[in-house]
Amino acid sequence: MRLILGFHTLNDRRGLMFDCIIRNGSIVNGTDEPSFVADIAITDGAISLIVKGLGGTGRNEIDATGLVVAPGFIDIHSHSDLSLFFDSHAESKVRQGVTTEVVGQCGVTNAPVRARHKAALLRQFETSNFTITAEDKEAWNWPSQMAYLNDLVEKGVSSNLIPLVGGVPLRVAAAGMKEHLAPQELDIIKKLLQEELRQGIWGMSSGLYYIPESHFNREELIQLCGVIRENNGIWAVHMRDEGQRLFAAVDEVIDIAHQSRVSLQISHLKLEGKSNWGRAADLLARIDRARAEGVDVHWDQYPYTAYGSGLIDAIPPAWRARGVDQVLSRLSDKQFSNSLKQAMLRGTETWRSPLEEIQIEKIIVTEVKNDLEYVGKTIGELATTWQREPVDAIIRLLTTQEGSVKVVVPAMSEEDVEVIMKHPDTMISSDGKAVSPQGYYAHLHPHPRYYGAFPRVLGRYVREKGILSLNEAIRKMTSLPASRLGLRDRGMIAKGQAADIVIFNPQTVIDQATFQQQDIGGMGSKKRGKKRDEKEKNNYNAADNSISTSKKVKE
């Protein structure tokens, strides 16, 4: 079905008043159709006309001559629900053209919270995701993910949000940090998940690489995915391994999706470590075979060769199974410390160390709990300053920051990034939080994807390298994720669609954030991100922004 309506003459609409008119833009409508020049009229937050030579007047008019007009970008893998609580402006996302975000990823959401295990949950957050003040800890009592999102809306947010619930708080609420679940504890998790989905949450995310979700076995995950499937939701998963055991991890989640018939979203598909480099085509072929066999599997990618994580992940999971603090308290024991360092560098029988195949000294510190002067430094720089080996610098950093250190780790190859990006079904994501270079996050030195993921694709991989055409890149950011999610009024430029629109110069658009200077955002572009309320069930609004809790409609 063609999405471009028949053109009207100038006189057809003379004298009409619209909320906004975007004139003379080159419209890339989010599909594979050729671009075309026309005017767009917006009324009540929706596209009301797409015509050449539009008459009438707009209360606000934008001359887009020479610029691309596209649907607002959909970030299908975002962690902004964690940051919007502290800074609601979503500046780093809006400035790169993102108007809708799928949040609650990698198993980490701020709720549900149960008093019995609250301390364990917040400590897990601190070591893996972000620091929390004593005042915020006191108020951290949301009984459900939707209750948390309702509070966000009351404060006001600058993005449209599609929420998932994380497996971490679900598991911790039922069983704390226990390694093995009793049958009744799994039943509690299933009940909590069911309640979240019935309130309008779109699905569940899992971080199987991280404690405590790494303790889930396959049968437990199949049961949880059965609950998701019954509620027509999606399962977004950070797999158990993205390095040396990547292919086994892919096989696991595909098998779980096959057994449970859940709709699977593989998060931030990539190949970490030199032993995996050059195998992207094999990885994609494996996923394509599963799809051909009827497994409902999708994936997304961010356009960088470095990932972001907690530095605590350098410590073997078995060593911190009873909590990070027990490990930190024993580091003064020289024998324990030496044994730990060997495990960190060489791995164990059951665990491959992420440090084995990377240059440890190039790891960049992005966030710490106590000493802000370490932010932006590499492990190599700190090791030199402290006159220690890089692994000793990691241990000292974890000790002085009470386990709460975020880092950026170079680990992937550019060639693999490009091969994955070229696949027609790869969706573009940021895997980042919405932050600002001032205010609460002024001290942050984040991964450049926080500010630059989408303009990087448009500038580097479209204009400079020709990996994608402009239309294909925009499709991967708009109609492809919209279709995957079942969104009916976003992801395209068409009459009746929400007026989530981005305008940019295709000759100059580029990511400005780098690994050295991350707090420069945006595309150097004009953009408009007018939000429209979701006209479906359980919609929650604040100002011109919304949290969508309508479910994907499966055909």
N, C-alpha and C positions, 0 to 999 in steps of 0.2 A: 504494500500500500504506500503510495506517495504521500509525503507529509507536507509538501508545499501546496498551499491553496491557490486557486486561480487568482491572477492579478487583477486589481481594480484600476480604473483610471483615476487621475487626480481629482476629477470633479465628483466622483462617487462619494467621497468622505469629507468634502469641503465643509468647514464650519463645525465639525465635531471636536469635542474636547476630550483629551485622554490624560491619564495620570502622567504618562511618560511616552515619548517617541524617540526611538533610536534610528537615526537616518543614515542611509547610504552605506551601511556596513556590508562587508562580505560575510554572508551567513554560512557558517559550517554547522549544520543542524544536528550533528551528533550521530548521523548514520553514514552509510557509504555513498550517499548522493553527492554530486558535485556541489561546490559552493556557488552562491548566487548573490547578487547585490539587490537589496530591498530595504524597506523601512519596517520597523516593528513597533506596533502600538501596544501599550500596557495599560490595563484597567483593573483596578481592585486586585493587584498582585498577580494577575495572569496575563498571558499574551492574548490580545483580542484581535489583532490583525497582523498579517504579514503581506505587505503590498509594495509595489513600486510607485513612487511619486505620491505618497500619502498626503492627502490634504488634512485640514484641521490643525489643531494646536495641542501641544503637550504642556502640562504644567511644568514639566521638566523635559528639556530636549537635549539629546546628545548627538553631536555630529561624529559619526564613526567612519567617515570617508578614509579609505586606505587601511582600515583596521578590520580584524576578524571579530565577528560576533558569534559566540558559542554558548551552549548550555553551561550553567554553573557546574563545576567539577564535583564529582562524588568521590570522596575519599573512603574507599571500602574497608580500609584497615587503619583505624585511628585510635589514639589513646587520650583524646581530648576530654573525655569524661573525668579523667583524673586531674586535669589541670584547670578546667573551667570553674571548679569549686574555688580556686584561689585567684583566678583572673578570668573574668567572663567574656572578655572582648574577642577572643579567638583571632587575634591580630595576625599571627604567623600563617594561619590557614586562609583567612579572608584575603590577605594580600597576595596569595598565589592562586586565587580564583576558586577556592573550595567553598561551596555553599551548603553541602550536605556531608555528614560524617557518620560512618558506622562505628560506633564506640563500644567499649567494654571488651577489649581484645586480650588475647594471650592468657586468658583465665583470670585476669585481674580487674575487678571492679570494687568500688567502695562499699558495696553492700551485696547480700544481707549480712548484718552484724548480730551476733548473739552474745550477751554479756559474759557468759561463761568462758568463751574463747576469744573475747575481744582483744586482750593483750597480745595473744599469739598472732592474731591476724595483723594487727598494727605493726608488730615487730617484723613480720614477713614483708609488709609493705616497705618498711624503712630500709631493709637490707637489699631489696630487689627493685624498688620503684621510685620512692620519693621519701623525703623526711617530713615529719609531722610534728608540729609544736604541741606542747602540753595542753594548751587551750583547745586546739583542734581535736586532740585525742578525747578530751572530755565530751565534746559534742558529737563524736563519731558513733552514732547509735541508730543508723537507718535500718529498719527491719527488713527492707527489700530494696532492690535496685530501682524500682519505680518510685519508691518514697524518696530516694536520693535524687532522682531526676526531677521529681516535682519540686524539690528544694532548689535545684539549679534554675528551673524555669521561673520560680518566684524571684530569684535574684536577677534574672535576665541573662540570656546567652545570645551570642552572635552567630550561631550556626543552627542549621536543621540537624537534629540528631536521630539516628536509628540505633536503638540500644540493644546490646546483648548483656547477658549476666555471666559473670566469671565463675569458673569451676573452683577457684581458690577459696573465695568466701563461702561458697556452698559447702565445700568439704570441711573447711575449718569450723563453720557453724555447727556441723553435725558431729565432728570427731576431733576437733583441734588439729594438732600436727601429727597424729598417729600414723604409723606406717601402714598398718593393716586395718581394714574396716570390718566391723561386725555386720552381719546381715541387717540388723535393725538400723545401723548407722547409714548404710546404703539406702535403705528405705526412706530415711529422713531426708537425705540429699535429693532423692527422686521427688519427694513431696514438695520440698522447697523449690525445686526446679519447676515442677508443675504449677505451683502458685505464681511464680514469676512469669511464666509463659501465658497463663490465663489473665494476668494483669495487662498483658500487651507487649511484653519483651519479645524480641524477634528470634531469639535463639540463645545458645550457650557457646561461650568460647572456652577453650582449654589451652593451658600452657604445660604440655606433657614433659617439657624439658626441665621444668622448675618444681622444686619441692613446694607444697606437698602433692601436687597433681601428678608428679612422676610416679607416685605410689599406686595410682589407679592401674588395675590390670585390664586386659582386653575385655573380659566378660562384664566387668563393672561398667566400662565405657559403652559397650553394646546396650546395656540396660538403660543407661542415661540417654543415649542417642535414640532409643526407642521412645522415650518420653518426648524428646524434641520432635521426632517424626510424627507422633500422634497429634502434636500441636502445630504441625505445618511450619516448623522453625528451621533454622540452619545451625550447623555445627562448624564453627570457625576454630581451627586448631593450629597452634604452634607445636610442631611435631617433637617427638622425643629427641631427635638428633637431626641436625642440618649439616653435619660434618662427615666423619668417616663412616657412620652408620646411617647415612641419609636414606639410602635406598630401602633398607629394612624398615625405617620409620615410615616411608611413603607406603610401603606394602601394608604396614599395620593399619594406618588410618583408612586406606582404601578397603581393606578387609572389613573393618568396623562399619564403614558406610555401606558395604555390600550386605553384611549380615543384618544391619538395622534398617536399611533403606533410608537413612538420613541424607539430607542435602549437605554435602561436605564442602567447606571452603578451606583450602590449604593456605595458611597465612605466609606472607612474604617468602615466596618460593625462591630458593637460592642454593648454591653449592659452596659450603665453607671448606677451606683447607686445600692445599695444593694437590693432594691425592685425588680430589674430586674434580679439579679443573679440567675443562674440556669435555665433560660428560653431560652437559645440559640437554643435548639432543636425546640422549638415552633416557634421561629423567622425564622429559616431556613425552617421549614415546610410551613410557610405562603408564603415565597418566592417561594418555589418549587411548591405550588399549583398554583400560578400565572403563572409560566412558563408552567405548564401542560395545562393551559387555553389559552396559546398562547402569553403571554406577554413576550417581549424580555428583560429580566432583568438579570443582572450580578452584581458581587460585588467583593470587595477586602478587605484585612485585613492587619494590621501591628501587629507583634507578641509581644505586650506589654500590661500591665494592667494599664497604665497611658496614658492620652491624653495630647496634647499640645494645648494651645489657648491663647487668649489675656485676661488679668485679667479684662479688662473692661466688659467682659461677665458676671461678678458677679453682675453688676448693671442691674436692670430690663430694657428691651428694651423700654418700654413706658416712662421711666424716661429720657432716652437719645435719644428719637425720634427726638428732635430738635438739636441734637449735643452733644457730650461729654463735650465740653467746658462750656455749660450752666449748666451742673450738677456740674462740678468742681468749677465753680465760686460761687456756693451756699453752698458749704460744710462748710463754716465758720458760717452759720446759724445753731445753735444747734438743733432747732426743725426740720429743713429739714434733717440734718445729722442723727438724731435719727430715723426719719421715714424711711430714706433710708436704714439704717442698719437693721431695722426690715424686710424690703422687701427683702434685700439681703439674710438674714438668713432663712426666712420663705416663700418667694415667694409672689405672688399676685394671685388674682382670675383667671387671664389669663396666668400666667407664673409660672413655677416651677423653683425654684432657683437651680443652679448646686451645691450650697454649702450645700444643705439640707442633702445629703446622703454621704458626704465625710468627712474626717478629714482635716479640713481647715489648721491646723498647718503643715500638711505634703506637702502642695503645694510648689513647688520649683520655684524660680525666675530664668528665663533663659536669659532675655534680658530687659534692661531698657534704657531710653533716656538720663538720666543725671548722675546718681550716680553708677558707675560701681562696687563699693564695695558691692552692694546689690545682684549682680549676683551670683548664686550658693547658696544663702541663702534660707532657708525655711521661710514660713510665721510665723511659730512657733518661729524660731530663731529671726526674726525681732521683733516679738511681745514681746519677752523676753527682747531684747535689749532696746526697746522703752518703756517697762513697760506698755503695752497696751493689750487689748483683740485682738485675731486674726482678727476679722472683722474691728477693728479700725486700725490695721496694714495695712490691704488691702486699706482702704480709704487714709491713710497717704501715702502709696506707690503710689497710683494712682495720688494723688495731687502733690507730689514732682516730679513725672516723667511725668507730663502733660498728664496722661492717657495712656502713651505708656509703657506697661509692658507685657512681654510674660512670660508664666508660664507652668509648667508641673503639671498635676493633677492626682493623683492616684484615679481610679474610677471603674475599671473593675475587674472581677474575672478570675483567671488563668483557671479554669474549662471551662468557657465560651469561652475563647480564644482558648482552645484546641478543643472544639466541633466545632466551626466555621472553624478552620484550617483543620479538618478532612474531611469536605464536599468536594467531588471531584471537585466541580466547584469554590472553593474559590481560588482567585489569591492573591499572596503575593505582598505587596507594602510597601513603607517606610513612606509615608505622610511627607516626610522631604525635606529639601533643601540641595543642594550640597554646602558644606562649607569646609574650611580648618582650622587647628589649629593655623595657623599663618596668618599674613597679615590682611586683612579687618575684618575677623571674629575671630581674636585672642581673643577678649573679650567675645565671646559668650559661653554660658554654655547650649547647646541645648539638646533637648530630645535625648536619645541615639539612637533612630531610624535613626537619620541623618547619623550615622556611622555604625550601627550594625544590621539593620533589616534582611538582607538576611543571613549573617553568623549566626545570632541567630537561624533562622529556621534550618539551616544545622547542627549546633552544639548542641543546646539545645533540639530541638523538633525532630530531626532525630536521632542523635547518642546517646544522653543522655536519652531521655524520650521515644523514639520509637513511637511517635505520628504519624509520617509519615515515609514511606520508602524514601531512598535517591532519587530513580527515581521519586517518586510521588512529592517530594518537588521541584525537578528541573523542572518537568513538570509545576507546578504551577507558576514558575518564568520565564518560557520560552515559550513553545509551546502553553500553554493555553492562556496567554495574547496575544500572536502573532495571534492566531486563532481568538480571540475575536475582535482584531483590524483589521483583514484582511491583516496582513503583510505576504507577500509571500516569502521573502528572509531572514527572521530572525526567531529565536526561535527554531531552530533545528541544529544539526550537520549532514549535508548532502551535497552532491556535489551540487555546485551552490549557496549555502547559503552564506550570508555575513560572513566574518571571525571575527565575534564578539564572542570571545571565552574566557572562564574563566577556569583556571587550579588551583586546590586546593587539599590539603591533607585532605581526609575525616576523618582521625583519630585525627586531631588537629584543624580543622576549628571551630571557635567560635567567638561570638561577644565579643569585648574587651571593648566597651563603656558601661558605667554604668550611673545611675542617679547621682552618685557622681563625676565621671570622664568621661566626654564625648569626650574629644579630643584625643582618641586613636582609630584609625580606622583600617579597613581592616580585613582580615581573617587569617593572617599569611600564606598566600598562594601565589603561583605563579599565575600570570594571564596575559592574553593577550587580549586586547580589540581592535583589528584592525578594523577600521570602513570601511564600504563600502558605496558609494553613493547610494541613492535610485534611481532605474532606472525607476521611474515613473514621472508623471507630476509635475510641480511646485516644483522641488527639489532645495534647497538652501544649498550650501556647503562652508566650510571653512577648509582649510588644509585637514586632513583626517576625518573630522567630518561633520555631516549633520543635517539639519532640514528637516524632512519629512513632506510634505504637501499632499501626495497622500492619497486618500480617501479609507475607508474600502469598500471592494467589497462584497455585500450581495449575498449569493447564493440563 
